[in-house]
């Protein structure tokens, strides 16, 4: 998921969906916006990995509110069963392409554009669109199967 932009109803729906699907990890690719959104994310039954987006101005407050769930930074790398995943908000398209082309990552999760976009290649690039639905009218999240890199787009 990405770009939830304080939309508590959308975050609530996303959390309910992730819990109903018994996901193993939720990745948020930035623009949480305000610390008060943490109370909805606390309802997740799985771990959360989140990064900062360009609109996350209250970084200290976000770090404090989300501190029990995840460690917020501008970029994250994780390894799940030998699958290498990078997460960046994506304000710099050249950096996104560079990360995708470096050969280090199996999956690159981005956000920022609010546009759902999935590019298959040596590195699978997933921009889950916007959870908030403010720009496109679509509230989307993407489920990824880490075993075969199949994915499913879900409209909340």
N, C-alpha and C positions, 0 to 999 in steps of 0.2 A: 504494500500500500504506500501511498505518498500523498502529500498535499492535502492533509485533512483540515487545515485552516480553521480550527476552532469549531467546526460543525459537529456539535455534540451528538446530535441525532444520527448523523452519518457514521461517526466513530462508534456509537452504540450498536448500530446495525452491523458494522464491520466486525466488531468484537463478538457479537452474537453469532455471526456467520463463521468466524474462525473457530470459536468454541464448538459449534455444532459439527464442524468438519474435523475436529480433533487435530488441528495442525500442530506440528512440532516446534515451529518458530514463526513469529511474525516479524517481518522486516518493514520498517517505515523509512522511506527515502527522503525525509525532510519536510519542513514546513508544518510542524506541529502547532506552532505559533505561541500559545499561552500555557503557563503551568497548570491552570485549572483543568486542562484536558486529561491530565494524568489520572484523575479519578475514574474516567471511563476505561482507560487502558489497564488500570489495576484489576479489572474484571476479566482480563485474559487468563485463560487456563494454560497458556504456553508462555515461554520466554519471549521477550521483546528485544529486538535490536533496532535502534533508531539513530538517525544522524540529524545534524542541523541542516536546515534549508536557508535560503537567502532571506526569508521573512522572519526567521526565528531571532528576534532582536533581544529578547529577555533571556539570554543564555544562562546566566547564573540561576535565575528562577526555574528555568526548565531543568537544569542539572539537579537542583534540589528536589523538585517535584518528582522527577523520574529516577532519582538516585537509587531507589530500591529495586527498580526494574531493569535499568540499563545505563550504560555509560555513553553520554552523548558527545560526539565529535563531528568534524566535517566529513570524515571518511572512515569507513570500517572495512576490514577484511575478515572473513571467517572461513573456516574449513569444516565441512560436514561430510563425513564418510569419504574423504579424499576429493570432495568437490570444493573447488576454490571459488568463493563468491566475494565480489567487491560491491560496496554500496556508496554511491556519491549522489548528491542532489542533482547535479548536471547543469549548472549555470554556464559552464564553459563547454560547448559542444566539441571543441578540439581535444580537450582533456578526456571527455567521454570516449571519443574515437581512439585516442591514444591508449587508454586503459583497455578498451576492447581489442585492440590490435597487438598488445604487448605479448600475448601468448601465455600469460600467467593465470588468467581467470577463465573458468568455465561459464560463469554467469556474472553479469554486471547489472545491478539494479539501480535505476535512476528515477528522477522525478522532474520537477520544475516546470515542464511545459504544459502540464495538465492534460496532455494528449496521450491516450492509450497507444502504445507502440511497442511491438515485439519484433526484434530482428534476429533471425536465426543465422548462425555462422559458427566460426571457430569458438567465439564467445557468444553466448545467448544474451542479448541485451533486452531487458524488460523495463519498460516504463509503464507502471500500472495505471497511468492516468491520474485522475483526481478522486480522492475519496469524498471530498467536500461537495462536488458537483456544481460549484459556483460559476465556472467559466463555460463548461460544455453542457451542463445539465445532466451529465452522466456521472453517477457515483460508482467507481469501479475499483476492484481489487483483483489481483491475479494469484491463483494457487499454482505452485510449482511442485512437481514430483521430482525429488532429488535423485531418484534412482534412474529415470530415463529422460529427464529434462522435458517431459511433457508438461503442458500448462493448460490452465482453464481460466478464462476471463469471467468474472462474476460482476453482475450489476446489482447494486444494493437497493 
